Amino acid sequence: MAQNKNALIRYKTIDKCLQNQYRNWTLEDLIEAVSQALYEFEGKENPVSKRTIQADIQMMRSEKLGYNAPIVVYDKKYYRYEEEGFSITDIPLTETDINVLTETVAMLKQFKDFSLFNDVSDILQRLEDKIYAEKANSKPVIHLDKNEKLKGLHFLDEIYQAIVKKVVLIITYKSFQSREEKQFHFHPFILKEFNNRWFLIGRRKHNQPISNLALDRILKIDYDFNMPFLEDDFDADAFYKNVVGVTVNTGLQPKKIELWIDAVNAPYVITKPIHNTQRLIKTNEDGSIIIHLLLIENYELDRLLLGFGNGLEVLKPERLRKRMQTIVYKTLERYQEI
């Protein structure tokens, strides 16, 4: 058992004992009660020393854990709470506690589209009520992006359950490029979020590559309980190690990409790397920098690089540089049209 969990059981046991003011609690009584509590939790003897309980009492009295427990000794032998009705479980929330809990609840509620949220929704509701009672009209200070109007979010839980239970899906899908909808079997492996959109990652068949489906393009989901689920030792971290976004061109290998970043954007790129493979190669006298990335080229990378405008230049590889040139020239032509 972790030491902090062990200590928490001791604190709660001492607290429960001292709440009973109809009994005189000696140090030996507290040791016995704590030892019994630890035995019930662990299923084995775990003797507690006199020094440990004395240290626990001092810790409960202190401000370190926020308890400030009014534990006193009377008749030079017995322990009790000087304040009747006191309990360490009824400590008022501090302003910092309230702020932290408010933001934590807000972040947890981002996952309300999953059924696992139902298991904690009642707890969160009670927690919100407690926070409101402690400090009304408090506003969150953390704002998370989420597109509530994005299509396909109602499929999240269905897909989540299918992944967990390893059920083959029958998906009716219409991509942006297709004029007509298509229906096919799909073996779901993971759900992935990128840029406020959700994607389903998996395979159509065992001999086909890993592919991604945007949830906002899924029209209907059904199940095929007779088809064996394709067991695949899919490692998401390894699969997406050298890509930006969700598109992995499996026929390509990661390549070194060399970028020039101007002095205005350099501090942002240094403190918030474009990708975790980013390496700073050179800092120029004008404040601009040259960085290297080890990535597989894809559509998402192109959009990311173009987003820097004239603050970024692709130096290598030549193929990516020419693709950027072509896009920039076409963009310029469009703005020059009358």
C-alpha positions as CSV (number, residue, x, y, z in Angstrom):
1,M,0.0,0.0,0.0
2,A,1.3,3.5,-0.8
3,Q,2.4,5.4,2.3
4,N,0.1,8.3,1.7
5,K,-2.9,5.9,1.5
6,N,-1.7,4.3,4.7
7,A,-1.5,7.6,6.4
8,L,-4.9,8.7,5.2
9,I,-6.5,5.6,6.8
10,R,-4.7,6.4,10.1
11,Y,-5.9,10.0,10.1
12,K,-9.5,9.0,9.4
13,T,-9.5,6.3,12.1
14,I,-8.1,8.7,14.7
15,D,-10.7,11.3,13.6
16,K,-13.5,8.7,13.9
17,C,-12.3,7.8,17.4
18,L,-12.1,11.4,18.7
19,Q,-15.6,12.2,17.4
20,N,-16.9,9.8,20.0
21,Q,-16.6,12.0,23.1
22,Y,-18.4,9.4,25.3
23,R,-15.2,7.4,25.5
24,N,-11.8,8.3,27.0
25,W,-9.2,7.7,24.3
26,T,-5.7,6.8,25.4
27,L,-2.8,6.6,23.0
28,E,-2.9,2.8,23.3
29,D,-6.6,2.9,22.4
30,L,-5.8,4.9,19.3
31,I,-3.0,2.6,18.3
32,E,-5.3,-0.5,18.6
33,A,-8.1,1.2,16.6
34,V,-5.7,2.2,13.8
35,S,-4.0,-1.2,13.7
36,Q,-7.5,-2.8,13.4
37,A,-8.5,-0.5,10.6
38,L,-5.3,-1.2,8.6
39,Y,-5.8,-5.0,9.2
40,E,-9.4,-4.8,7.8
41,F,-8.1,-2.9,4.7
42,E,-5.0,-4.9,4.0
43,G,-6.0,-8.3,5.3
44,K,-2.8,-8.7,7.2
45,E,-1.2,-7.6,10.5
46,N,0.3,-4.2,10.3
47,P,1.4,-3.0,13.8
48,V,1.6,0.7,14.3
49,S,4.1,2.3,16.6
50,K,3.5,4.8,19.3
51,R,5.7,7.3,17.6
52,T,3.7,7.0,14.3
53,I,0.4,7.8,16.1
54,Q,2.0,10.7,17.9
55,A,3.3,12.0,14.6
56,D,-0.1,11.6,13.0
57,I,-1.7,13.6,15.8
58,Q,0.8,16.4,15.3
59,M,0.2,16.4,11.6
60,M,-3.5,16.6,12.1
61,R,-3.0,19.5,14.4
62,S,-0.9,21.4,11.9
63,E,-1.8,23.4,8.9
64,K,0.1,21.2,6.4
65,L,-2.9,19.2,5.5
66,G,-5.4,22.0,6.2
67,Y,-6.9,20.1,9.1
68,N,-5.9,22.3,12.1
69,A,-7.5,19.6,14.3
70,P,-8.2,20.9,17.9
71,I,-6.8,17.8,19.5
72,V,-6.1,18.2,23.2
73,V,-4.8,16.0,26.0
74,Y,-6.6,16.1,29.3
75,D,-5.7,14.4,32.6
76,K,-2.3,13.9,31.0
77,K,-3.6,10.8,29.4
78,Y,-6.7,11.1,27.2
79,Y,-7.1,12.6,23.8
80,R,-10.2,14.4,22.5
81,Y,-11.4,17.2,20.2
82,E,-11.7,20.4,22.1
83,E,-14.3,21.6,19.7
84,E,-17.4,19.4,19.9
85,G,-18.6,18.0,16.6
86,F,-15.3,18.7,14.8
87,S,-14.2,16.3,12.0
88,I,-11.4,16.5,9.5
89,T,-14.0,15.5,6.9
90,D,-16.0,18.7,7.4
91,I,-13.1,21.1,6.7
92,P,-14.5,24.1,4.8
93,L,-13.2,24.5,1.2
94,T,-10.6,27.3,0.7
95,E,-10.9,29.7,-2.2
96,T,-8.1,27.8,-3.9
97,D,-9.9,24.5,-3.4
98,I,-13.0,25.9,-4.9
99,N,-11.2,27.3,-7.9
100,V,-9.4,24.0,-8.6
101,L,-12.6,22.0,-8.2
102,T,-14.6,24.3,-10.4
103,E,-12.1,23.9,-13.3
104,T,-11.8,20.2,-12.7
105,V,-15.6,19.7,-13.0
106,A,-15.6,21.8,-16.1
107,M,-12.9,19.7,-17.7
108,L,-14.6,16.4,-16.8
109,K,-17.9,17.6,-18.3
110,Q,-16.1,17.8,-21.7
111,F,-16.5,14.0,-21.7
112,K,-20.3,14.0,-21.2
113,D,-20.8,12.3,-24.6
114,F,-19.4,9.0,-23.2
115,S,-21.5,6.6,-21.1
116,L,-18.6,6.4,-18.5
117,F,-19.5,10.0,-17.7
118,N,-22.9,8.7,-16.3
119,D,-21.0,6.9,-13.6
120,V,-19.6,10.2,-12.2
121,S,-22.3,12.6,-13.3
122,D,-24.2,12.4,-10.0
123,I,-21.0,12.9,-8.1
124,L,-20.1,15.9,-10.2
125,Q,-23.6,17.4,-9.7
126,R,-23.2,17.1,-5.9
127,L,-19.8,18.6,-6.2
128,E,-21.1,21.5,-8.2
129,D,-23.8,22.1,-5.6
130,K,-21.2,22.1,-2.9
131,I,-19.0,24.5,-4.8
132,Y,-21.9,26.8,-5.5
133,A,-22.9,26.7,-1.8
134,E,-19.3,27.7,-0.8
135,K,-18.9,30.4,-3.3
136,A,-21.9,31.6,-5.4
137,N,-21.4,33.4,-8.8
138,S,-17.9,32.2,-9.3
139,K,-16.9,32.1,-12.9
140,P,-14.4,29.5,-14.5
141,V,-11.0,30.8,-15.4
142,I,-10.2,27.9,-17.8
143,H,-12.0,27.8,-21.1
144,L,-11.7,24.8,-23.3
145,D,-12.5,24.8,-27.0
146,K,-15.3,22.5,-28.0
147,N,-17.6,22.6,-31.0
148,E,-21.0,21.6,-29.5
149,K,-22.6,21.8,-33.0
150,L,-20.2,19.3,-34.5
151,K,-22.1,16.4,-36.2
152,G,-21.4,12.9,-35.1
153,L,-20.8,13.4,-31.4
154,H,-23.8,11.3,-30.6
155,F,-21.9,8.3,-32.0
156,L,-19.0,8.7,-29.5
157,D,-20.5,6.3,-26.9
158,E,-21.6,3.7,-29.4
159,I,-18.2,3.5,-30.9
160,Y,-16.5,3.6,-27.4
161,Q,-18.6,0.6,-26.3
162,A,-17.9,-1.3,-29.6
163,I,-14.1,-0.8,-29.1
164,V,-14.3,-2.0,-25.5
165,K,-16.4,-5.0,-26.4
166,K,-14.6,-5.7,-29.7
167,V,-17.6,-5.6,-31.9
168,V,-17.4,-5.1,-35.7
169,L,-19.2,-2.1,-36.9
170,I,-21.2,-1.6,-40.1
171,I,-20.7,2.0,-41.0
172,T,-22.6,4.2,-43.5
173,Y,-20.2,6.9,-44.4
174,K,-20.0,9.9,-46.8
175,S,-16.6,11.6,-47.2
176,F,-16.2,15.1,-48.4
177,Q,-14.8,13.8,-51.7
178,S,-17.6,11.3,-52.4
179,R,-20.9,12.2,-54.0
180,E,-22.6,9.1,-52.6
181,E,-22.6,7.4,-49.2
182,K,-20.9,4.0,-48.7
183,Q,-21.5,1.2,-46.3
184,F,-18.7,-1.1,-45.1
185,H,-17.5,-3.2,-42.2
186,F,-15.0,-1.6,-39.8
187,H,-12.9,-2.9,-37.0
188,P,-12.6,-0.1,-34.5
189,F,-9.4,0.3,-32.5
190,I,-9.3,3.7,-30.9
191,L,-11.1,7.1,-30.8
192,K,-8.8,10.1,-31.5
193,E,-9.5,13.8,-31.1
194,F,-7.6,16.4,-33.2
195,N,-8.4,20.1,-33.7
196,N,-11.8,19.8,-32.0
197,R,-12.8,16.9,-34.3
198,W,-13.2,13.2,-33.4
199,F,-11.9,10.4,-35.5
200,L,-12.4,6.6,-35.4
201,I,-9.2,4.7,-36.1
202,G,-9.2,1.0,-37.3
203,R,-9.2,-1.3,-40.3
204,R,-11.8,-2.4,-42.9
205,K,-10.1,-5.7,-43.5
206,H,-7.0,-7.4,-42.2
207,N,-5.0,-6.8,-45.4
208,Q,-5.9,-3.1,-45.6
209,P,-4.0,-0.3,-43.9
210,I,-5.1,1.5,-40.8
211,S,-7.5,4.3,-41.7
212,N,-9.4,7.1,-40.0
213,L,-13.1,8.0,-40.2
214,A,-14.3,11.5,-39.2
215,L,-17.3,11.1,-36.9
216,D,-19.0,14.1,-38.5
217,R,-19.1,12.2,-41.8
218,I,-20.7,9.0,-40.3
219,L,-24.4,8.8,-41.2
220,K,-25.3,5.5,-39.5
221,I,-23.8,2.8,-37.3
222,D,-24.9,-0.9,-37.1
223,Y,-23.3,-4.0,-35.8
224,D,-22.2,-7.4,-37.1
225,F,-22.0,-9.7,-34.2
226,N,-21.3,-12.7,-36.4
227,M,-18.1,-11.4,-37.9
228,P,-15.0,-12.2,-35.8
229,F,-13.3,-9.0,-34.6
230,L,-9.9,-8.4,-36.1
231,E,-7.4,-8.8,-33.2
232,D,-4.7,-6.2,-33.9
233,D,-1.8,-5.3,-31.6
234,F,-2.4,-1.6,-32.4
235,D,0.0,0.8,-30.6
236,A,-1.4,4.3,-31.0
237,D,1.6,6.1,-29.6
238,A,4.0,4.3,-32.0
239,F,1.6,4.7,-35.0
240,Y,1.3,8.5,-34.5
241,K,4.8,9.1,-33.3
242,N,5.9,10.9,-36.5
243,V,2.8,12.6,-37.7
244,V,0.8,15.8,-37.1
245,G,-2.9,15.1,-36.9
246,V,-4.6,11.8,-37.8
247,T,-3.6,11.0,-41.3
248,V,-0.7,8.5,-41.6
249,N,0.5,7.7,-45.1
250,T,1.8,4.2,-44.2
251,G,3.7,3.9,-47.5
252,L,6.0,6.8,-46.5
253,Q,8.8,6.9,-44.0
254,P,9.5,9.8,-41.6
255,K,11.8,12.4,-43.2
256,K,13.8,15.2,-41.9
257,I,12.0,18.5,-42.5
258,E,14.1,21.7,-42.2
259,L,12.3,24.9,-41.5
260,W,13.3,28.6,-41.2
261,I,11.2,30.5,-38.7
262,D,11.3,34.3,-38.6
263,A,12.2,36.3,-35.4
264,V,8.6,37.1,-34.6
265,N,7.4,33.4,-34.5
266,A,10.7,31.9,-33.2
267,P,9.9,32.4,-29.5
268,Y,6.5,30.7,-30.0
269,V,7.9,27.8,-31.8
270,I,10.7,27.3,-29.3
271,T,8.3,27.4,-26.3
272,K,5.5,25.5,-28.1
273,P,7.2,23.0,-30.5
274,I,5.4,22.2,-33.7
275,H,6.0,18.5,-32.9
276,N,7.9,16.6,-30.2
277,T,10.5,15.6,-32.8
278,Q,11.5,19.3,-33.2
279,R,15.1,20.1,-32.7
280,L,16.7,23.6,-32.7
281,I,19.6,23.6,-35.2
282,K,20.6,27.2,-35.5
283,T,19.8,30.7,-34.1
284,N,20.6,33.5,-36.6
285,E,21.8,37.0,-35.7
286,D,18.4,38.5,-36.7
287,G,16.6,36.3,-34.2
288,S,15.3,33.8,-36.8
289,I,15.9,30.1,-36.2
290,I,16.3,26.9,-38.2
291,I,14.6,23.8,-36.8
292,H,14.4,20.1,-37.9
293,L,11.4,17.8,-37.6
294,L,11.2,14.1,-38.3
295,L,7.8,13.6,-39.8
296,I,5.7,11.8,-42.3
297,E,4.2,14.4,-44.7
298,N,0.4,14.7,-44.7
299,Y,-2.4,17.1,-45.2
300,E,-2.5,18.3,-41.6
301,L,1.2,19.2,-41.7
302,D,0.7,21.3,-44.8
303,R,-2.1,23.2,-43.2
304,L,0.0,23.8,-40.1
305,L,3.0,25.1,-42.0
306,L,0.8,27.3,-44.2
307,G,-0.7,28.8,-41.1
308,F,2.5,30.6,-40.3
309,G,2.2,32.7,-43.5
310,N,5.4,34.5,-44.4
311,G,6.9,33.7,-41.0
312,L,8.0,30.2,-42.1
313,E,9.9,28.8,-45.0
314,V,10.4,25.2,-45.9
315,L,14.0,24.6,-46.7
316,K,14.0,20.8,-47.0
317,P,12.9,18.4,-48.4
318,E,12.5,19.8,-51.9
319,R,9.2,18.0,-52.6
320,L,7.5,19.7,-49.6
321,R,9.1,23.0,-50.5
322,K,7.8,22.9,-54.0
323,R,4.3,21.9,-52.8
324,M,4.3,24.9,-50.5
325,Q,5.4,27.2,-53.4
326,T,2.6,25.9,-55.6
327,I,0.0,26.6,-52.9
328,V,1.3,30.0,-52.1
329,Y,1.4,31.0,-55.8
330,K,-2.1,29.8,-56.4
331,T,-3.2,31.7,-53.3
332,L,-1.5,34.9,-54.6
333,E,-3.2,34.5,-58.0
334,R,-6.6,34.2,-56.3
335,Y,-6.1,37.4,-54.4
336,Q,-5.0,39.2,-57.6
337,E,-8.1,38.3,-59.5
338,I,-10.4,41.2,-60.2
